[in-house]
């Protein structure tokens, strides 16, 4: 089964599908679907249509230049049939496909790594720029601590038993919350 590449988008065209257009100078143009054929007739550039393989390769989203692509080139030289050559070619094709898949996966992984690094830098800049908009978790804890302070001028007899117990528990809670805030700040700095 001969699977050809679409002239416009680069996707595979299987037998019985798509359109074959032959120009007056005997140049063959193979299209996988009518959309590709219409765009070709309108003289659209495949590198500018975002859904084509040509765009993805030109913009660096997919691996564009690699020696493994050389094996896929169409060669119009007839070769005498040789069983050993045929078997070696089949095994080599599988190996080339594995290598190509690994290289493409690594290329995409490296691209994602770079994008993550850039995004992290943007996030840090945004946080530093808009620091005034961020309210610290510890900011709300300062007011209750000030309200709980008791002046020496007030008489301790006015306080009931329940309120003195609350005063004993409150500093422990505020210390615990402050420690959690400090730990989260250290974790954010490490990231």
C-alpha positions as CSV (number, residue, x, y, z in Angstrom):
1,X,0.0,0.0,0.0
2,X,1.5,3.3,-1.0
3,X,0.9,6.1,1.4
4,X,1.8,9.5,0.1
5,X,2.1,12.9,1.8
6,X,-0.4,15.7,1.1
7,X,1.3,18.5,-0.9
8,X,-0.4,21.2,1.2
9,X,-0.7,20.0,4.8
10,X,1.8,17.1,4.8
11,X,-0.5,14.6,6.4
12,X,-0.7,11.0,4.9
13,X,-3.0,10.3,2.0
14,X,-4.2,6.7,1.8
15,X,-5.2,4.9,-1.4
16,X,-8.8,5.8,-2.5
17,X,-8.8,9.1,-0.6
18,X,-8.1,12.6,-1.6
19,X,-7.3,14.2,-4.9
20,X,-4.5,13.9,-7.5
21,X,-4.0,17.1,-9.5
22,X,-1.7,16.9,-12.5
23,X,-0.6,20.2,-14.0
24,X,0.2,20.8,-17.7
25,X,3.9,20.4,-17.1
26,X,3.2,16.8,-15.7
27,X,3.9,17.8,-12.1
28,X,1.7,15.8,-9.7
29,X,0.1,17.4,-6.6
30,X,-1.5,15.0,-4.1
31,X,-4.1,16.4,-1.6
32,X,-5.6,14.5,1.3
33,X,-8.9,16.4,1.3
34,X,-10.8,19.1,-0.5
35,X,-9.7,21.8,2.0
36,X,-6.1,21.3,1.0
37,X,-7.0,21.4,-2.7
38,X,-9.0,24.6,-2.3
39,X,-6.2,26.3,-0.4
40,X,-3.8,25.3,-3.1
41,X,-6.0,26.7,-5.8
42,X,-6.2,30.0,-3.9
43,X,-2.4,30.0,-3.8
44,X,-2.3,30.0,0.0
45,X,1.0,29.5,1.7
46,X,1.0,26.2,3.8
47,X,3.5,27.8,6.2
48,X,1.0,30.4,7.2
49,X,-1.9,28.0,7.9
50,X,-1.5,27.0,11.5
51,X,-3.0,23.5,11.1
52,X,-0.4,22.3,8.6
53,X,2.7,20.3,9.3
54,X,4.7,22.9,7.3
55,X,3.7,25.6,9.8
56,X,4.6,23.5,12.8
57,X,8.0,22.7,11.4
58,X,8.7,26.3,10.3
59,X,7.7,27.8,13.6
60,X,9.8,25.2,15.6
61,X,6.9,23.3,17.2
62,X,8.0,20.0,15.6
63,X,11.4,18.6,14.7
64,X,12.1,20.0,11.2
65,X,15.7,19.0,10.3
66,X,16.9,15.5,11.1
67,X,18.9,12.9,9.2
68,X,16.2,10.3,9.9
69,X,13.9,12.2,7.5
70,X,16.3,11.4,4.7
71,X,15.0,7.8,4.7
72,X,11.5,8.8,3.9
73,X,12.5,10.6,0.7
74,X,11.0,9.2,-2.5
75,X,13.6,7.7,-4.8
76,X,12.6,7.1,-8.4
77,X,15.4,4.6,-9.2
78,X,14.3,1.1,-9.9
79,X,16.2,-1.5,-7.8
80,X,16.5,-5.2,-8.7
81,X,14.6,-7.4,-6.3
82,X,16.8,-9.1,-3.7
83,X,15.2,-11.0,-0.8
84,X,18.1,-10.2,1.6
85,X,18.0,-6.5,0.8
86,X,14.2,-6.5,1.2
87,X,14.5,-8.1,4.7
88,X,17.3,-5.7,5.8
89,X,15.2,-2.8,4.6
90,X,12.2,-3.8,6.6
91,X,14.2,-4.2,9.8
92,X,16.0,-0.9,9.1
93,X,12.7,0.9,8.6
94,X,11.5,-0.2,12.1
95,X,14.8,0.9,13.7
96,X,14.6,4.3,11.9
97,X,11.0,4.8,13.1
98,X,12.1,4.1,16.7
99,X,15.0,6.6,16.5
100,X,12.8,9.2,14.9
101,X,10.1,8.8,17.5
102,X,12.7,9.2,20.3
103,X,14.2,12.3,18.8
104,X,10.8,13.9,18.3
105,X,9.8,13.1,21.9
106,X,13.1,14.6,23.2
107,X,12.6,17.7,21.0
108,X,9.1,18.2,22.4
109,X,10.3,17.6,26.0
110,X,13.1,20.2,25.6
111,X,10.6,22.7,24.2
112,X,8.3,22.2,27.1
113,X,11.2,22.5,29.6
114,X,12.2,25.9,28.1
115,X,8.6,27.1,28.1
116,X,8.2,26.1,31.8
117,X,11.4,28.0,32.7
118,X,10.2,31.1,30.8
119,X,6.7,30.9,32.4
120,X,8.3,30.6,35.9
121,X,10.4,33.7,35.3
122,X,7.2,35.6,34.1
123,X,5.4,34.5,37.2
124,X,8.1,35.7,39.5
125,X,8.3,39.1,37.8
126,X,4.5,39.4,38.0
127,X,4.5,38.7,41.7
128,X,7.3,41.2,42.3
129,X,5.6,43.8,40.2
130,X,2.2,43.4,41.9
131,X,3.4,42.7,45.5
132,X,1.1,45.4,46.8
133,X,-2.0,43.5,45.6
134,X,-1.0,40.3,47.5
135,X,-2.2,40.2,51.1
136,X,0.0,38.3,53.4
137,X,-1.6,35.7,55.6
138,X,0.3,37.1,58.6
139,X,-1.2,40.6,58.0
140,X,-4.6,39.6,59.4
141,X,-2.9,38.1,62.5
142,X,-1.4,41.4,63.7
143,X,-4.8,43.0,64.6
144,X,-6.1,40.3,66.9
145,X,-2.8,40.2,68.7
146,X,-3.0,44.0,69.4
147,X,-6.6,43.7,70.5
148,X,-5.7,41.0,72.9
149,X,-3.1,43.1,74.7
150,X,-4.3,44.3,78.0
151,X,-3.2,47.6,79.5
152,X,-1.9,47.5,83.1
153,X,-4.4,50.2,84.0
154,X,-7.3,47.9,83.5
155,X,-8.3,45.8,86.4
156,X,-7.8,42.0,86.0
157,X,-10.9,41.4,88.2
158,X,-13.2,42.5,85.4
159,X,-12.0,39.6,83.2
160,X,-14.0,36.4,83.7
161,X,-12.6,32.9,83.9
162,X,-13.5,32.1,80.3
163,X,-11.8,35.2,78.9
164,X,-8.5,34.4,80.8
165,X,-8.5,30.9,79.2
166,X,-9.0,32.4,75.8
167,X,-6.0,34.7,76.4
168,X,-3.9,31.6,77.2
169,X,-4.9,29.7,74.1
170,X,-4.8,32.7,71.7
171,X,-0.9,33.3,71.7
172,X,-0.3,29.6,71.1
173,X,-2.6,29.7,68.0
174,X,-1.0,32.8,66.7
175,X,2.5,31.4,67.1
176,X,1.5,28.2,65.3
177,X,-0.1,30.1,62.4
178,X,3.0,32.4,62.2
179,X,5.3,29.4,62.0
180,X,3.2,27.9,59.2
181,X,3.4,31.2,57.3
182,X,7.2,31.3,57.7
183,X,7.5,27.7,56.5
184,X,5.3,28.4,53.4
185,X,7.5,31.5,52.7
186,X,10.6,29.3,52.8
187,X,9.0,26.8,50.4
188,X,8.1,29.6,48.0
189,X,11.7,30.9,48.0
190,X,13.0,27.4,47.2
191,X,10.8,27.1,44.2
